[in-house]
Amino acid sequence: MKVFHTVAIVGVGLIGGSIGLGLRAHKLARKVVGIGRRQSSLRIARQMGAVDTTTINLSRGVSDAELVFVCTPVGQIPEHVRQVAEHCPPGVLITDVGSTKQVIVESVDGKLPRQCRFLGGHPIAGGERSGPAHARVDLFDGRVTVLTPTKNTLAEDFDTISQLWSQLGAVVVRMSPEEHDRALAMTSHLPHVVASALAGLLPEELFRFVGSGFLDSTRIAAGSPELWRDILLQNRRNVEHWLRVFQAKLQQFSQALAHADGETLEFLLEEGKRHRDALAG
């Protein structure tokens, strides 16, 4: 496995910090540079051991990089990728960790200056907590990371990023940007909408009656509204589709209740249990 001299991480939060921890723990980079907006957050990243050095100056941070991870919110990724390409050495490979792929890839793929290349990526890991203080070296162990190459992607670039993610513990899956967004609309983006809607529906006078079931079901609603706004807007057509499918499923429950149809209710509940049990296994 190639050992990089310098890897830069733009946005050293939960995901970026965990990448940094993995790069250093597995000795995949001699130097890891963390780039961010706030010195306080970068200080935590240094204290956690996620990076060797930090800066709030992007152009300075990527000036010697051989590889750059862009780990900022999806709405900012295309612009940050372009900024990296303008200031890093010519021919550098840039990748990202965004939860959407089609809009990002279409914005920068094959359009970067100075022979820089981009390969989209998304580690399906993390949680509602953000920031480098929550970074973990084992965050990606056994978790899927999707890579979304295009006709412009060099085979050696795909191999490089795929092998790196494997070294970080991930299981690499290759998909098109469109396939990724259709899949994640169901498995990630719809659940966030549902959790947010359920949490927002709860009247304050019922807060004291909430148990672990409600808390478990709404945990992800604690995620950043700004970040999730951009994710949902970038993938809105796929999310709209799954919302309609979900509404139809809710209608089945509603009709069964309206007609006191215990048989249908049990069938629907059994279907949900069977699928959830399969995931747990």
FENHUTA-V838670 format. One line per field, one symbol per residue. ss: DSSP state (H for helix, E for strand, - for the rest). psi: psi as a letter, one per 20 degrees, with the letter a starting at -180 (. if undefined). burial: + if it has 24 or more other C-alpha atoms within 12 Angstrom, else -. A space follows every 10 residues. Layout:
BEGIN
ss = ???
psi = ???
burial = ???
END
This chain:
BEGIN
ss = ---EEEEEEE ---HHHHHHH HHHHH---EE EEEEE---HH HHHHHHHH-- --EEE--HHH H-----EEEE ---HHHHHHH HHHHHHH--- --EEEE---- -HHHHHHH-- ------EEEE EEE------- -HHH------ ---EEEEE-- ----HHHHHH HHHHHHH--- EEEE--HHHH HHHHHHHHHH HHHHHHHHHH H--HHHHHH- -HHHHHHHHH HH--HHHHHH HHHH-HHHHH HHHHHHHHHH HHHHHHHH-- -HHHHHHHHH HHHHHHHHHH -
psi = pppqgpppoo nmbggghhgg gggghjliph pppppahphg hhgghghijh rgrqqjoghh hjhjqhqppo krqhhigghh gggghhirqq jqpprakqiq hgggghhipj jqrkjqqpoq qopmrbaipr qhhjqphjhj ojqpppqmqa iipqhhgggg hghghghiiq oppprqhggg hgghhgiggg hggggggggh hoqhiihijp ahgggghjgi iirohgghgh ghghkhghhg ghhggghhgh hggghgghjl nhggghgghh gggggghhgh .
burial = ---+-+++++ ++++++++++ ++++---++- ++++++---- ++++++-+++ ++++++++++ ++++++++++ ++++++++++ +++++++++- -+++++++++ ++++++++++ -+---+++++ +++++++--+ ++++++++++ +--+++++++ --+---++-+ ++-+++++++ ++++++++-+ ++++++-+++ ++++++--+- ---------- -------+-+ +++---++-+ ++++++-++- -++------- --+------- ---------- ---------- -
END
